[in-house]
Amino acid sequence: MRKISTDRVKVYEYGMSFVLQSLLPESFLINSHDKETLHFSFLHIVKHVSPKSYLLRNTDLPSLTDLHINLEMQLKRYERLAGISIEILRPLSELYLVETKECDMLSEITSEMNEILERLGVKINAV
């Protein structure tokens, strides 16, 4: 049996964020704003739907005001371009990335999560 130190365990939401990033259309990053601004816009969407996302680790996001971005418009734009409703991804928000000093691991993928992933054609990568 392998022992894992729990003194430096960090837990992040993984499933929903991973799928949002996997389905991110290149066209989302093309607009009147520069690509970096739109990337930050995407991260604000992630923060809005999943504040504990692994995508937000070690990331300082400029404010929406500084970016001159309307979050609701960007949410709708993402959904339209990706062809999905973000709400259907909600069960995936219970798939967690657990980081320890020794290794990273994912929590269990339930059958409901698996169905959503299969329907969307997204495969979760091992960490």
C-alpha positions as CSV (number, residue, x, y, z in Angstrom):
1,M,0.0,0.0,0.0
2,R,1.3,3.4,-1.0
3,K,1.1,6.2,1.6
4,I,0.3,9.8,0.4
5,S,1.0,12.8,2.5
6,T,-2.1,14.9,3.1
7,D,-0.4,18.0,4.4
8,R,-0.4,19.6,1.0
9,V,-3.6,18.4,-0.7
10,K,-5.3,20.8,-3.0
11,V,-8.7,20.0,-4.6
12,Y,-10.0,21.7,-7.7
13,E,-13.1,21.3,-9.9
14,Y,-12.0,19.5,-13.0
15,G,-14.8,17.9,-15.1
16,M,-16.9,20.9,-16.1
17,S,-13.8,23.1,-16.7
18,F,-12.1,20.5,-18.8
19,V,-15.1,20.1,-21.0
20,L,-15.6,23.9,-21.3
21,Q,-12.0,24.2,-22.5
22,S,-12.2,21.1,-24.7
23,L,-15.3,22.5,-26.5
24,L,-13.9,26.1,-26.7
25,P,-14.4,27.0,-30.4
26,E,-11.4,28.8,-32.0
27,S,-14.0,31.3,-33.2
28,F,-14.7,32.3,-29.6
29,L,-11.2,33.8,-29.5
30,I,-11.9,35.9,-32.7
31,N,-13.8,39.1,-32.2
32,S,-13.2,42.8,-32.0
33,H,-11.1,42.2,-28.9
34,D,-7.6,40.8,-29.0
35,K,-7.1,37.1,-28.4
36,E,-5.7,37.6,-24.8
37,T,-8.8,39.6,-23.8
38,L,-11.1,36.9,-25.1
39,H,-9.0,34.2,-23.3
40,F,-9.5,36.1,-20.1
41,S,-13.2,36.4,-21.0
42,F,-13.3,32.6,-21.3
43,L,-11.6,32.3,-17.9
44,H,-14.2,34.6,-16.4
45,I,-16.9,32.3,-17.7
46,V,-15.2,29.4,-16.0
47,K,-14.9,31.4,-12.8
48,H,-18.6,32.3,-13.0
49,V,-19.7,28.7,-13.4
50,S,-16.9,27.0,-11.4
51,P,-15.0,29.3,-9.0
52,K,-12.8,26.4,-7.8
53,S,-11.7,25.4,-11.3
54,Y,-8.2,24.0,-11.9
55,L,-8.0,26.4,-14.9
56,L,-7.9,29.3,-12.4
57,R,-4.9,28.0,-10.5
58,N,-2.1,30.6,-10.3
59,T,-4.0,33.0,-12.6
60,D,-4.6,36.6,-11.9
61,L,-7.6,37.7,-13.9
62,P,-8.1,41.3,-14.9
63,S,-11.5,42.6,-13.9
64,L,-14.4,42.5,-16.4
65,T,-14.5,46.2,-16.2
66,D,-10.8,46.5,-17.2
67,L,-11.4,44.0,-20.0
68,H,-14.5,45.9,-21.2
69,I,-16.4,42.6,-21.3
70,N,-20.0,41.8,-20.6
71,L,-20.0,38.4,-18.9
72,E,-23.6,37.5,-19.8
73,M,-23.0,38.3,-23.5
74,Q,-19.8,36.2,-23.4
75,L,-21.7,33.3,-21.8
76,K,-24.4,33.4,-24.5
77,R,-21.7,33.7,-27.2
78,Y,-19.8,30.7,-25.9
79,E,-23.0,28.6,-25.8
80,R,-24.0,29.7,-29.3
81,L,-20.6,29.0,-30.8
82,A,-20.1,25.7,-28.9
83,G,-23.6,24.6,-29.6
84,I,-24.3,23.6,-26.0
85,S,-26.0,24.9,-22.9
86,I,-23.5,25.2,-20.1
87,E,-26.2,24.0,-17.6
88,I,-26.1,20.5,-19.1
89,L,-22.4,20.3,-17.9
90,R,-23.4,20.9,-14.2
91,P,-23.0,17.3,-13.1
92,L,-19.4,17.3,-14.3
93,S,-18.6,20.0,-11.7
94,E,-18.4,17.1,-9.2
95,L,-15.4,15.6,-10.9
96,Y,-12.4,16.8,-8.9
97,L,-8.7,17.1,-9.5
98,V,-6.8,16.2,-6.3
99,E,-3.2,17.4,-6.1
100,T,-0.8,16.1,-3.6
101,K,2.9,16.4,-3.2
102,E,3.4,12.9,-4.5
103,C,0.8,12.7,-7.4
104,D,-2.3,14.1,-8.9
105,M,-5.5,12.1,-9.2
106,L,-9.1,12.5,-10.4
107,S,-12.2,11.6,-8.3
108,E,-14.5,8.9,-9.6
109,I,-16.3,9.5,-12.9
110,T,-20.0,8.5,-12.4
111,S,-22.2,6.9,-15.0
112,E,-24.1,10.2,-15.4
113,M,-20.8,12.1,-16.0
114,N,-19.8,9.3,-18.5
115,E,-23.0,9.7,-20.4
116,I,-22.5,13.5,-20.8
117,L,-18.9,13.0,-21.8
118,E,-19.8,10.4,-24.4
119,R,-22.7,12.5,-25.8
120,L,-20.3,15.5,-26.2
121,G,-17.5,13.3,-27.6
122,V,-15.0,14.5,-24.9
123,K,-12.5,12.1,-23.3
124,I,-11.1,13.0,-19.9
125,N,-7.3,12.8,-19.9
126,A,-5.5,11.0,-17.1
127,V,-3.6,13.5,-14.9
